[in-house]
Amino acid sequence: MKKQVNVGFIGAGSFVSGYHLLTARDSELMKIRAIADISKETLDLQQKKFKPDYVTTDYKEVLADPEIDMVIIGTKHDLHAKLIIESLEANKWVFCEKPMAQDDQESRAVIEAVEKSTGKLAIGFNRRFAPAHRDMKKLIQSVKRPWFLYYRQMCPYVSKAKFYYTQPHILYEGTHILDLVCWLFDDVPVRVNMTGDFTDNSVQLEFKDGSQVLFLCGTMSSFLYWKEQLEFCAEHHAINIADMVDMRVRGWEGEFDRLYSPYLDEKKEEVFKYGFDFYDTLRSELIYRQTDFINQYNIPIEHVNRPAPNPLPYDIEKYDKSNPELQIFFPDKGWRQSLEHFAECFLSGKEPENASGIDGALSTELAVALMKSLELGQRVEFKSQFLKEKK
Ligand SMILES: NC(=O)c1ccc[n+]([C@@H]2O[C@H](COP(=O)([O-])OP(=O)(O)OC[C@H]3O[C@@H](n4cnc5c(N)ncnc54)[C@H](O)[C@@H]3O)[C@@H](O)[C@H]2O)c1
């Protein structure tokens, strides 16, 4: 049996170089065979850092390479469907970043390509693999429906980035949470509603069993506040998850609150000792210290702190931003696990639990329906053309 998957990257920009390339480099399951990017500067940088067998400005070289088992697509979304289809035509396994497609037509073309290929497709909806979400999914199985879920995902740091203004936020970023909800509920909504504008939205999803989701999606928040919050309520049960690090569990006999390590176990000991406060203050402090980044926004912000009479029990000042270990101090959103799991399935022949092409299509279809609702100013029925194909 093969011991390592040979991976080829198409698109190695800011996200992929900070996450999937690190995972592939550090995992025993993968070997980085090639990196393709249209930017020579990016290729120079990644070649030095990740030492692939070769780099190329022509992604077709990656697709034509018989040594490559799996292609990881990390370009921006407008190329996703096209590159997935070409990779599947080359019978590669394909791991593609979200969103899978920009509309239902692209989704349909992807699904047809999956059916014809001997390769498999996974979409980078990593939140399914966040340890906190996996634990939550197990817990809620025993709870009587209807379920009520609130999710807040606000990313103030993207609000001024020009690229995001050309994208409906619900498609580009919101699909992460639309997929997470469908995965947690094992169902898709029957009616959807969205208010707001192009970047900041309040979303309601209604399910046939009466379950309801309220999702706040956009850019409105403080840089120093944690990005995501989940609250689940059902008969005599409640769960609260702050940024995938701190989980309150109420109503299950023998189950208790828990904390999760940040990504790559950074400062795990301190987080476990001091709790979410430590994660929150250190994360905020690191953002605060990125003065160039913050200055461009020209907004007044303060350090996160808790003064006397209840001061924080640790000295956040001692964690220096020049410490390279802290370059990625984020919650564990399941990035590493989702890619490693897909590679492991390639090697073992197991069926991947990653979001499939149909899941990718469903999340885009929901985002499109929500945009329709926004345009019409009313809630709309959601009848999926893809759901019946979900196995
Ligand atoms: N899962 C997550 O948590 C998460 C977080 C951030 C971004 N993302 C996703 O990652 C993807 C990339 O986002 P980013 O912010 O890193 O973008 P980016 O612009 O930094 O990177 C994209 C890269 O693709 C390259 N590229 C463009 N066309 C190409 C082509 N034809 N062939 C080869 N390379 C090409 C660009 O040169 C660039 O280096 C997006 O799909 C985004 O949604 C996912």
The ligand as a Gaussian input file, in Angstrom:
#p B3LYP/6-31G(d) Opt

LIG

0 1
 N      -10.950000      27.713000       4.719000
 C      -10.593000      28.880000       5.212000
 O      -10.620000      29.102000       6.419000
 C      -10.137000      29.972000       4.291000
 C       -9.628000      31.188000       4.800000
 C       -9.178000      32.139000       3.895000
 C       -9.264000      31.917000       2.534000
 N       -9.783000      30.741000       2.073000
 C       -9.907000      30.465000       0.621000
 O       -8.621000      30.344000       0.054000
 C       -8.658000      30.746000      -1.309000
 C       -7.524000      31.724000      -1.593000
 O       -7.671000      32.888000      -0.831000
 P       -6.411000      33.815000      -0.521000
 O       -6.913000      34.900000       0.353000
 O       -5.254000      32.997000      -0.088000
 O       -6.119000      34.406000      -1.983000
 P       -4.734000      34.848000      -2.591000
 O       -5.086000      35.823000      -3.688000
 O       -3.773000      35.277000      -1.540000
 O       -4.172000      33.513000      -3.258000
 C       -4.609000      33.024000      -4.502000
 C       -3.382000      32.565000      -5.282000
 O       -3.814000      31.972000      -6.479000
 C       -2.893000      32.342000      -7.507000
 N       -3.498000      32.133000      -8.819000
 C       -4.432000      32.890000      -9.449000
 N       -4.707000      32.364000     -10.655000
 C       -3.951000      31.252000     -10.791000
 C       -3.779000      30.280000     -11.824000
 N       -4.452000      30.367000     -12.972000
 N       -2.886000      29.291000     -11.628000
 C       -2.189000      29.197000     -10.488000
 N       -2.297000      30.088000      -9.468000
 C       -3.162000      31.105000      -9.625000
 C       -2.555000      33.784000      -7.183000
 O       -1.366000      34.204000      -7.811000
 C       -2.451000      33.740000      -5.663000
 O       -1.132000      33.459000      -5.239000
 C      -10.043000      31.354000      -1.528000
 O      -10.835000      30.393000      -2.168000
 C      -10.579000      31.592000      -0.138000
 O      -11.983000      31.461000      -0.064000
 C      -10.203000      29.772000       2.921000

